[in-house]
């Protein structure tokens, strides 16, 4: 039975503070044209105090954290689910936290993204499998 | 709270250009990620133009759309160098009246593959907060 209190925590990863320039760079790199991430007037018209960060940028932060702890040459990602819980704006500082739900294959990981006020902005669930080492490899 | 289920039966297929190392490096730079040669887990977001096109067919402005959940299932690695075939369909559309306001809950199901092999399957959940700004090209059934 999975006991949340006994889950092994992974070292957190703090990202650089969000800026409007980052949102522009991410829009360019991801191809997301939604103006609420780029244009203050559009964001205000939609009822937001400022441009807001793409949910997928938050998920990308969690993805980077995954690859840090589970290098892609050793682990194969099977499933990555993220629920976006709270809007995130330029100036926010986000930290990814993770804990192991299961250590046997498939490995289960819970992720949490918090801001500088320790509010949860996104939550994720991941499944990975260990890659079998090549019997003929130098390792 | 009242709910109405809509089935516009929308779908779209297209072929995206090949992924290059420059694309991945740009993506890693924009996401504060280490460039590891392997394609990052959320790189598949670059193939969501089909979802945006289907939202336009529904007469919805992007600014009224909130991304609430994203799911990726991974089968084969996305490859460098070859075209990516993308199929996207509107899996579900539910309209609810909450506090006197109509809110639309959408789920898009996408498959991205290369050379006939499925690489990534995605489910994107949106919440749309306002009524159509233009006459939708599809009708409720």
Interface residues (C-beta under 8 A of the other chain):
Chain A: X15 X16 X22 X25 X26 X28 X29 X30 X31 X32 X33 X34 X35 X36 X42 X45 X46 X54 X55 X56 X57 X59 X60 X61 X63 X64 X66 X67 X68 X71 X72 X73 X76 X77 X78 X79 X80 X81 X82 X83 X84
Chain B: X23 X26 X27 X29 X30 X31 X32 X33 X34 X36 X38 X40 X41 X42 X45 X46 X48 X49 X52 X62 X63 X64 X65 X67 X68 X69 X70 X71 X72 X73 X74
